Amino acid sequence: MTGADRLAPREHGPRPGADHRGPTGPTRPDEPDGQDSPDSPVGGPPKSAVLPAAPRAWLGLIAALAALTVLVLGFRYAGHSGPGTVDAWIQSSVDGVRAPWRRVALAIDFLGEPAGAAALVAAAVTGCLVRRWPRAAVLIVVATGLTVATTTMVKPLAGRTIHGEHLSYPSGHTGFLTAFAVTVALLAIGRRGLGGMAAVSLVLATALVAGAAMGWAQVALGAHYPTDTLGGWCVALAAVPVSAWLVDRTAGTLRERYR
């Protein structure tokens, strides 16, 4: 071997495990195929988005139908101080439960009280921050807050009462727990990469379980008419997708502004 041969640089292939740089930078193994990183200029939702792209159209349709239902029920029972026909039929089999089911109803009801709701939100926000997903933490606060604020504002407008002067439509307890559960389901969909009808089915199933549980508790304890709980459930279905869209939109705007 000549001296020139000894001095010539050797060519090496890529080392196993080394980063492979594409046109937009190094790829990372934790980024699923077809999904952009938070700072990627390529189209499509960033990895940190809280409103998944796959079920977005379906969630928008569900939100619109839910908002329409809230309006229809609000006009139907505006100013009423008693149950409707459907309310009376359901109440006859649910209202006034005894122990041990009454204790179960009180435990579920506590999750919609200020102390219980604050504990749920605080635990979820802490979990998101530990996972370094601040946008998800913001969504939990915004979605549940918007739902509770909406039910609170609609009550005097509808003017429906129960047990005298207690405003009842729509149910804030049912709205809160449904909004919390649907928000958690949305975040799980984004992390697991679910798409299509699987994502929509998970959202609806979660909403049904949470809404049915809190709705049953409210009717069993005599705090609401069944249609009040349906109204609160629909408020949540309308508020959560809107909240997720707003959070993503605001985060994207701020990222572009301070990039």
C-alpha positions as CSV (number, residue, x, y, z in Angstrom):
1,M,0.0,0.0,0.0
2,T,1.4,3.4,-1.0
3,G,1.6,6.4,1.3
4,A,-1.1,8.1,-0.7
5,D,-3.4,5.1,-0.1
6,R,-2.8,5.3,3.6
7,L,-3.7,9.0,3.7
8,A,-6.9,8.8,1.5
9,P,-10.2,9.0,3.6
10,R,-12.2,5.9,3.8
11,E,-15.8,5.8,2.8
12,H,-18.2,4.5,5.4
13,G,-21.9,3.6,5.1
14,P,-24.4,4.9,7.6
15,R,-23.9,3.6,11.1
16,P,-26.7,1.5,12.5
17,G,-29.1,3.7,14.6
18,A,-27.7,6.9,13.1
19,D,-30.1,9.7,12.3
20,H,-31.1,9.8,8.6
21,R,-31.6,13.3,7.5
22,G,-34.4,14.1,5.0
23,P,-35.3,17.4,3.3
24,T,-36.9,18.7,6.5
25,G,-34.2,17.5,9.0
26,P,-33.6,14.3,11.0
27,T,-36.5,11.9,11.5
28,R,-37.3,10.7,14.9
29,P,-38.6,7.2,15.7
30,D,-41.3,8.6,18.0
31,E,-43.0,10.4,15.1
32,P,-45.6,8.2,13.3
33,D,-45.5,8.0,9.6
34,G,-47.5,10.6,7.8
35,Q,-47.7,13.0,10.7
36,D,-45.8,16.2,11.0
37,S,-43.7,17.3,14.0
38,P,-45.0,20.3,15.9
39,D,-42.7,22.7,14.0
40,S,-43.0,21.1,10.5
41,P,-44.0,23.4,7.7
42,V,-45.7,20.6,5.8
43,G,-49.5,20.6,5.7
44,G,-51.6,18.6,8.2
45,P,-52.0,18.9,12.0
46,P,-48.9,18.9,14.1
47,K,-48.1,16.0,16.4
48,S,-49.1,18.0,19.4
49,A,-52.5,18.9,18.0
50,V,-55.4,18.1,20.3
51,L,-58.0,17.8,17.5
52,P,-57.1,14.8,15.5
53,A,-57.4,15.2,11.7
54,A,-59.2,11.9,11.0
55,P,-62.4,12.4,12.9
56,R,-62.5,16.2,12.5
57,A,-65.3,16.3,10.0
58,W,-67.5,13.9,11.9
59,L,-66.9,15.8,15.2
60,G,-67.8,19.0,13.5
61,L,-71.1,17.5,12.3
62,I,-71.8,16.0,15.8
63,A,-71.1,19.4,17.4
64,A,-73.5,21.1,15.0
65,L,-76.3,18.6,15.7
66,A,-75.7,18.8,19.4
67,A,-75.9,22.6,19.4
68,L,-79.2,22.4,17.4
69,T,-80.6,20.0,20.0
70,V,-79.7,22.3,22.8
71,L,-81.6,25.1,21.1
72,V,-84.6,22.9,20.3
73,L,-84.9,21.6,23.8
74,G,-84.4,25.1,25.2
75,F,-87.3,26.5,23.2
76,R,-89.4,23.5,23.9
77,Y,-89.1,23.7,27.7
78,A,-88.6,27.5,28.1
79,G,-90.3,28.8,31.2
80,H,-91.6,25.4,32.2
81,S,-91.6,24.3,35.8
82,G,-92.5,20.7,35.5
83,P,-91.5,17.5,33.7
84,G,-92.6,16.7,30.1
85,T,-94.1,13.5,29.0
86,V,-90.8,11.7,28.4
87,D,-89.4,13.2,31.7
88,A,-92.3,11.9,33.7
89,W,-92.0,8.4,32.2
90,I,-88.3,8.2,33.0
91,Q,-88.6,9.7,36.4
92,S,-91.2,7.2,37.4
93,S,-88.5,4.4,37.3
94,V,-85.4,6.4,38.3
95,D,-86.3,9.1,40.8
96,G,-85.9,8.5,44.5
97,V,-83.5,5.6,44.5
98,R,-82.7,4.1,47.9
99,A,-79.4,2.8,49.4
100,P,-77.0,1.5,48.2
101,W,-77.7,3.1,44.8
102,R,-78.4,6.5,46.4
103,R,-74.8,6.5,47.7
104,V,-73.6,5.6,44.2
105,A,-75.6,8.5,42.8
106,L,-74.2,10.9,45.4
107,A,-70.6,9.8,44.6
108,I,-71.2,10.4,40.9
109,D,-72.9,13.7,41.6
110,F,-69.8,14.8,43.6
111,L,-67.7,14.7,40.4
112,G,-69.8,17.5,39.1
113,E,-69.6,19.6,42.3
114,P,-67.0,22.4,42.4
115,A,-64.6,20.3,44.7
116,G,-64.9,17.1,42.7
117,A,-64.7,18.9,39.3
118,A,-61.6,20.8,40.4
119,A,-59.9,17.6,41.6
120,L,-60.6,15.9,38.2
121,V,-59.3,18.8,36.2
122,A,-56.2,19.3,38.4
123,A,-55.3,15.6,38.1
124,A,-55.7,15.6,34.4
125,V,-53.8,18.8,33.9
126,T,-51.0,17.5,36.1
127,G,-50.8,14.3,34.0
128,C,-50.6,16.3,30.8
129,L,-47.8,18.5,32.2
130,V,-45.9,15.4,33.4
131,R,-46.2,14.0,29.9
132,R,-44.9,17.4,28.5
133,W,-48.1,18.1,26.6
134,P,-49.1,21.6,27.7
135,R,-51.6,22.0,24.9
136,A,-53.6,19.1,26.2
137,A,-53.6,20.7,29.6
138,V,-54.9,23.9,28.2
139,L,-57.7,22.0,26.3
140,I,-58.9,20.3,29.5
141,V,-59.3,23.6,31.2
142,V,-60.8,25.4,28.2
143,A,-63.2,22.6,27.2
144,T,-64.6,22.0,30.7
145,G,-64.7,25.7,31.4
146,L,-66.6,26.5,28.2
147,T,-69.1,23.8,28.8
148,V,-69.8,24.9,32.4
149,A,-70.0,28.6,31.3
150,T,-72.4,27.7,28.5
151,T,-74.8,25.8,30.7
152,T,-74.7,28.5,33.3
153,M,-75.5,31.2,30.7
154,V,-78.3,29.2,29.0
155,K,-80.1,28.5,32.3
156,P,-81.6,31.9,32.8
157,L,-82.4,32.2,29.1
158,A,-84.4,29.0,29.1
159,G,-85.9,29.8,32.4
160,R,-86.9,26.2,33.2
161,T,-87.2,25.5,36.9
162,I,-87.4,22.5,39.3
163,H,-88.4,22.5,43.0
164,G,-89.6,26.0,42.9
165,E,-87.1,28.6,41.5
166,H,-84.1,26.4,40.9
167,L,-83.0,26.8,37.2
168,S,-82.5,23.3,35.7
169,Y,-82.0,23.4,31.9
170,P,-79.3,22.4,30.9
171,S,-77.6,20.3,33.5
172,G,-74.1,21.6,34.3
173,H,-73.1,18.5,36.1
174,T,-73.9,16.3,33.1
175,G,-72.2,18.8,30.8
176,F,-69.0,18.9,32.8
177,L,-68.5,15.2,33.2
178,T,-69.3,14.6,29.6
179,A,-66.9,17.3,28.4
180,F,-64.1,16.0,30.7
181,A,-64.5,12.4,29.4
182,V,-64.8,13.4,25.7
183,T,-61.6,15.6,26.1
184,V,-59.7,12.7,27.5
185,A,-61.0,10.5,24.7
186,L,-59.8,13.1,22.1
187,L,-56.3,13.1,23.6
188,A,-56.2,9.3,23.6
189,I,-57.2,9.3,20.0
190,G,-54.3,11.7,19.1
191,R,-51.8,9.7,21.1
192,R,-52.8,6.3,19.7
193,G,-53.2,7.5,16.2
194,L,-56.8,6.2,15.8
195,G,-58.7,7.3,12.7
196,G,-62.0,7.1,10.9
197,M,-64.9,5.5,12.6
198,A,-62.8,4.0,15.3
199,A,-62.1,7.5,16.6
200,V,-65.7,8.7,16.3
201,S,-66.9,5.5,18.0
202,L,-64.6,6.0,20.9
203,V,-65.7,9.6,21.4
204,L,-69.4,8.7,21.3
205,A,-69.0,5.7,23.5
206,T,-67.1,7.7,26.1
207,A,-69.7,10.5,25.9
208,L,-72.6,8.0,26.4
209,V,-71.0,6.4,29.4
210,A,-70.2,9.6,31.2
211,G,-73.4,11.3,30.2
212,A,-75.6,8.4,31.2
213,A,-73.9,8.0,34.5
214,M,-74.2,11.6,35.5
215,G,-77.6,12.0,34.0
216,W,-78.9,9.0,36.0
217,A,-77.4,10.4,39.2
218,Q,-79.1,13.8,38.6
219,V,-82.5,12.4,37.9
220,A,-82.2,9.8,40.7
221,L,-81.4,12.6,43.2
222,G,-84.2,14.7,41.9
223,A,-81.9,17.5,40.9
224,H,-82.8,17.6,37.2
225,Y,-85.4,16.4,34.7
226,P,-84.1,13.9,32.1
227,T,-84.3,16.4,29.3
228,D,-82.1,18.7,31.4
229,T,-79.4,16.1,31.4
230,L,-79.8,15.6,27.6
231,G,-79.3,19.3,27.1
232,G,-76.1,19.3,29.2
233,W,-74.8,16.3,27.3
234,C,-75.3,18.1,24.0
235,V,-73.6,21.2,25.3
236,A,-70.5,19.2,26.0
237,L,-70.6,17.5,22.5
238,A,-70.8,20.9,21.0
239,A,-68.2,22.7,23.2
240,V,-65.3,20.2,23.2
241,P,-64.6,20.1,19.4
242,V,-64.9,23.9,19.3
243,S,-62.5,24.2,22.2
244,A,-60.0,21.8,20.6
245,W,-60.1,23.7,17.3
246,L,-59.6,27.0,19.1
247,V,-56.7,25.7,21.2
248,D,-54.9,24.3,18.1
249,R,-55.6,27.5,16.1
250,T,-54.3,29.7,18.8
251,A,-51.2,27.6,19.4
252,G,-50.4,27.6,15.7
253,T,-50.8,31.3,15.4
254,L,-48.5,31.9,18.4
255,R,-45.9,29.5,17.1
256,E,-45.8,31.2,13.7
257,R,-45.6,34.6,15.4
258,Y,-42.7,33.8,17.6
259,R,-40.8,31.4,15.4
